[in-house]
Amino acid sequence: MKLKKFEHLEGYRFKLEFVNGEIKAVDLTDLIAKHIGWEDLSSACIDPEWGCLQFKNGSADIEPKTLYKFAATHHFERAA
C-alpha cells in the first residue's frame, strides 16, 4: 500500500495518507528512532516510484507495506 501524502506533526509523529484513502496519525519512534535522529526527521519525503517514506535523501526508507502495517497497529487519535 503506497504512501500518497504525509505531514510531519512533531517528533517522530506523522500523519500518513495512503493511496486507498486511509489516513493514520502514527508515532514512528519504535520503527525508525534507531536509524533516524531528530535532526533528520525534516528530510522526510515520499519516493515517487516506490511510495515509501524516505529520509536522508533516500539513504533510509520504510517500505510501504511495512509502513502501512505499522500504522494500522500503532496509530493514535490526533486532538483537533
N, C-alpha and C positions, 0 to 999 in steps of 0.2 A: 504494500500500500504506500504509494509515493506521497511525499510531503508537498503540499501545494503552497502554503504560506506559513510564516511563523512570526511571533512577536516576542522579543526578549523582555520579560517582565522585570525581574530583579534577581540578583544572584544566579543560581542555576535554574530558576523558574522560567519556563517558556510557555507561550500559548501556541499550540500547533494546529494547523488545519490540513487535513489530508484530502486527497483527490475525491474521496467518496462523500465529502461534505462534513465529516465528523470533526469537531473542534474539541481539543482537550487542553486544559491547563495542567502542566506537569512539572515536577521538580526532578531534574535530571542529575542531581548530585550523585546518587548511587551508581548511575550509569557512566558518568564522564569525569567526575572530580579527580580521579587518579591520573587522568590523561590531559585534562584541560584545566588550566589555572584561571583564577578570576580575571587576570589581565588578558586572557584570550577569548573570553566569552563574547566580547564585542566583535570578534572576527567571524561570528556565525553567519552562514549563508546557505542557500539551497543549491545543490549541484543540479543544474537544469536537465542533465541527461539521466541521472540516476534517481533524482528525487530524494536524496539523502540530506541530512543536516550535517554540514561540514564546518570545520574550524581550522584556523591557521593555514589559509589558502589550500585547503584540501589535504593537509598532512594528517589530519584526524577527522574521521567521519563516523556517522551512525547509519548503518544500513536501514533503509526504510521499513523493512519487515520487523527488525529489532526495535526500532523506534515506535512503531505502531503497537506492538505487543506490550512494550514497557508503558506507553501512555495509557493503554487500556486498563492496566492494573495499578498504576501509580498516579492517577490524575487527582487533582484537588479542585474544589469549588472555589472560584475566584470571587471575592467580595465585590459587589457593584460599586 
